Amino acid sequence: MRRGLDNRAGTSARHRSVDRKPQPRGLQRAGLITSKRSADDGRQTDVRLTIRGRRKAEAITAATARAFGALIEQVPRSERQRVTEAVEILARAVMASDARE
């Protein structure tokens, strides 16, 4: 069950739009993203992860999964399923909130 949560979190991180102006410049300088004016709408900017950015996002996702795994190991076995389901509900709520923004 943890794997499903990890995949959704990774997908969300890779596809999340960047809407704060200072961040893209720093991320570009770090070689994590590329950006260019949208061909469809000149008011928009298309932002994509570079290979390095994708690797960084994957590393963050893996570290998050390890941290969650370590936490869940501290939960009594009889409660793990319930806790995991609750975290998945929270993750869906966060992604729904991001989609509305």
Backbone torsions as a table, in degrees:
resi	resn	phi	psi	omega
1	MET	NA	-35.8	179.5
2	ARG	-58.4	-36.1	-177.2
3	ARG	-58.6	-41.1	178.6
4	GLY	-60.3	-42.5	178.1
5	LEU	-63.7	-43.9	-179.9
6	ASP	-60.4	-44.2	-178.6
7	ASN	-63.9	-43.0	179.8
8	ARG	-65.0	-40.8	179.7
9	ALA	-63.0	-43.1	178.9
10	GLY	-64.0	-43.1	179.1
11	THR	-62.4	-44.1	179.1
12	SER	-60.1	-44.9	-179.4
13	ALA	-63.5	-40.1	-177.8
14	ARG	-72.2	-28.7	-174.4
15	HIS	-106.4	0.2	-178.1
16	ARG	-65.7	134.4	178.1
17	SER	-78.9	148.6	178.4
18	VAL	-98.6	117.2	-175.0
19	ASP	-118.2	9.0	176.2
20	ARG	-109.5	124.6	-173.8
21	LYS	-59.5	-42.5	-178.3
22	PRO	-63.9	-32.5	-176.4
23	GLN	-63.7	-49.4	-177.0
24	PRO	-57.5	-38.2	-179.2
25	ARG	-63.6	-44.4	178.3
26	GLY	-65.5	-39.2	178.8
27	LEU	-68.4	-35.8	176.2
28	GLN	-66.5	-46.6	179.6
29	ARG	-60.1	-32.8	179.1
30	ALA	-79.2	-5.2	179.6
31	GLY	76.5	22.2	-176.8
32	LEU	-94.6	-25.3	179.4
33	ILE	-137.6	162.0	167.1
34	THR	-121.9	153.4	176.3
35	SER	-143.0	147.7	175.1
36	LYS	-152.8	155.6	179.8
37	ARG	-61.0	137.1	-179.1
38	SER	-64.6	134.6	177.0
39	ALA	-69.6	-28.9	-178.0
40	ASP	-82.3	-33.5	-175.4
41	ASP	-148.2	105.8	-176.2
42	GLY	-60.9	-12.9	177.5
43	ARG	-80.7	-14.5	-177.2
44	GLN	-106.4	157.9	176.4
45	THR	-121.6	129.2	175.4
46	ASP	-85.7	126.6	-178.9
47	VAL	-118.9	130.3	-179.9
48	ARG	-132.8	147.5	173.8
49	LEU	-73.1	140.1	171.2
50	THR	-80.8	175.5	175.2
51	ILE	-58.1	-44.2	178.6
52	ARG	-62.0	-41.1	178.2
53	GLY	-64.3	-40.3	178.4
54	ARG	-63.8	-43.2	178.1
55	ARG	-61.7	-41.5	179.2
56	LYS	-63.8	-43.7	178.3
57	ALA	-62.2	-41.0	178.4
58	GLU	-65.4	-38.9	178.4
59	ALA	-65.1	-41.1	178.3
60	ILE	-64.5	-42.5	178.6
61	THR	-62.2	-43.2	179.4
62	ALA	-64.8	-41.8	178.9
63	ALA	-64.2	-39.1	177.6
64	THR	-63.9	-42.5	178.8
65	ALA	-62.5	-42.2	177.8
66	ARG	-63.0	-43.4	-179.8
67	ALA	-63.9	-43.4	178.7
68	PHE	-63.9	-42.4	178.3
69	GLY	-59.5	-42.6	179.0
70	ALA	-64.8	-38.6	178.2
71	LEU	-67.4	-45.2	-176.6
72	ILE	-65.2	-28.8	177.1
73	GLU	-64.2	-24.0	179.9
74	GLN	-82.3	-12.9	179.2
75	VAL	-83.7	135.9	177.6
76	PRO	-53.5	139.7	-178.1
77	ARG	-49.4	-39.9	-177.3
78	SER	-65.3	-17.5	-178.0
79	GLU	-106.5	-10.5	-172.7
80	ARG	-58.9	-44.9	-179.2
81	GLN	-59.2	-45.2	-179.5
82	ARG	-63.8	-42.8	179.5
83	VAL	-65.5	-44.3	179.3
84	THR	-60.6	-43.6	178.1
85	GLU	-62.1	-40.3	178.9
86	ALA	-64.0	-41.0	178.5
87	VAL	-64.9	-39.5	178.0
88	GLU	-63.7	-38.5	176.7
89	ILE	-62.7	-43.6	177.5
90	LEU	-62.7	-42.3	179.4
91	ALA	-61.2	-41.7	177.9
92	ARG	-64.1	-39.2	179.4
93	ALA	-64.5	-40.8	178.3
94	VAL	-64.0	-44.9	-179.7
95	MET	-66.0	-37.4	176.9
96	ALA	-64.9	-39.4	178.2
97	SER	-64.3	-42.8	177.7
98	ASP	-61.3	-39.2	-178.8
99	ALA	-65.9	-30.8	-179.9
100	ARG	-76.7	-22.5	-176.2
101	GLU	-73.9	NA	NA
